[in-house]
Amino acid sequence: MKDNIYIAREDYDRLRRLVDGRRAGDYRDADYLNTLDLELERAEVVEGGAVPRGVVTMNSEIRLKDLDTGEVKTYRLVYPAQVRGEDSISVLAPIGTAMLGYQVGDVIEWRVPKGMRRLKVLKVVPRSPRAAVAAG
């Protein structure tokens, strides 16, 4: 786990509401909420324009290389209601939570249901202004 991660203020605020809202209801995956909550607590929250280039933010496209298999995949990190197909990953999924705030060159080591994953961030394409509005 990396010591510090960066999260845009707007992402932080929306993710905080997501965690709090799901906890208020009868959400079955409390462990995922707790993990996301811990990530939010350790994040350095910055204004959207101050997020360093190459940092994974909500709605950005991320190319990852699995260091154990060599497989390279591209995903879009989204809110749970935005998941569409295999190329989008919810921020509440174990790997989705893991990606948030990491940057190009970082290696994400994260425990998933099948064991430990080691993924290297190869490329991050930031969200478009239109995607940010749609995520709103």
C-alpha positions in Angstrom: 0.0 0.0 0.0 1.3 3.4 -1.0 1.8 5.9 1.8 -0.1 8.8 0.2 -2.6 9.0 -2.6 -4.2 12.1 -4.3 -7.9 12.5 -4.6 -9.7 15.5 -6.2 -12.0 17.4 -3.8 -15.1 16.7 -5.9 -14.3 13.0 -6.0 -13.6 12.9 -2.3 -16.9 14.7 -1.5 -18.9 12.4 -3.7 -17.2 9.2 -2.4 -17.7 10.3 1.2 -21.5 10.7 0.5 -21.5 7.3 -1.2 -19.9 5.6 1.9 -22.1 7.5 4.3 -25.2 6.8 2.3 -24.5 3.1 1.9 -23.8 2.7 5.6 -27.1 4.4 6.4 -28.9 1.7 4.4 -28.6 -2.1 4.6 -25.5 -2.4 2.5 -24.2 -6.0 2.4 -20.6 -5.3 1.5 -19.6 -3.3 4.6 -16.0 -4.5 4.2 -15.6 -2.7 0.8 -17.1 0.4 2.4 -14.6 0.2 5.2 -11.7 -0.2 2.8 -12.8 2.8 0.7 -13.3 4.8 3.9 -9.7 4.0 4.9 -8.4 5.1 1.5 -10.3 8.4 1.8 -8.9 9.0 5.3 -5.3 8.6 4.1 -5.7 10.6 0.9 -4.3 14.0 0.2 -7.4 15.9 -1.0 -6.6 18.5 -3.6 -8.6 20.8 -5.9 -9.4 19.1 -9.2 -6.9 21.2 -11.2 -4.2 20.4 -8.7 -4.3 16.6 -9.1 -0.9 15.7 -10.5 -0.8 14.4 -14.0 -1.1 10.7 -14.4 -3.1 10.1 -11.1 -6.1 7.8 -11.2 -9.3 9.8 -10.5 -12.9 8.8 -10.8 -13.9 8.3 -14.5 -10.3 8.1 -15.7 -9.2 5.4 -18.0 -6.4 3.2 -16.6 -4.1 0.8 -18.3 -2.8 -1.8 -15.9 -0.3 -4.6 -16.3 -0.7 -7.7 -14.1 2.9 -8.3 -12.9 2.2 -12.0 -12.2 0.6 -12.9 -15.6 1.9 -10.1 -17.9 -1.6 -9.4 -19.0 -2.4 -5.7 -19.8 -6.0 -4.4 -19.5 -7.7 -1.1 -19.7 -10.5 0.0 -17.3 -12.5 3.0 -16.4 -12.9 3.7 -12.7 -16.6 4.6 -12.1 -19.2 4.9 -9.4 -21.3 1.8 -8.8 -24.3 3.0 -10.8 -22.0 3.7 -13.8 -20.7 0.2 -14.3 -21.2 -0.8 -18.0 -19.5 -4.0 -19.1 -16.1 -5.5 -18.3 -14.1 -2.3 -19.1 -15.6 -0.4 -16.2 -14.8 -1.1 -12.6 -16.7 0.2 -9.6 -14.8 2.1 -7.0 -16.4 -0.3 -4.5 -14.8 -3.4 -6.2 -11.5 -4.4 -4.4 -9.3 -3.4 -7.4 -11.4 -0.3 -8.0 -10.7 0.9 -4.5 -7.1 0.0 -4.9 -6.6 2.1 -8.1 -7.9 5.3 -6.7 -5.2 8.0 -6.2 -2.3 5.9 -7.6 -0.3 7.2 -10.5 1.6 6.1 -13.6 4.6 3.9 -12.5 3.0 2.8 -9.2 2.5 -0.8 -8.4 -0.7 -1.6 -6.7 -0.6 -4.5 -4.3 -4.0 -5.4 -3.2 -5.7 -8.4 -1.6 -8.7 -9.6 -3.6 -10.9 -12.7 -2.9 -8.6 -14.9 -4.9 -5.4 -13.7 -3.2 -2.9 -10.9 -3.8 -2.8 -8.9 -7.1 0.2 -6.8 -8.2 -0.7 -4.4 -10.9 1.5 -1.7 -12.4 -0.2 1.5 -13.6 1.0 2.0 -17.2 -1.2 4.9 -18.4 -3.9 7.1 -17.0 -6.2 9.1 -19.3 -8.0 11.7 -17.2 -11.7 12.1 -17.4 -13.1 14.5 -19.9 -14.9 17.6 -18.6 -18.1 16.1 -20.1 -17.6 12.9 -18.1 -17.1 14.9 -14.9 -20.4 16.7 -15.5 -22.2 13.4 -16.3 -20.8 11.8 -13.1 -22.1 14.9 -11.3 
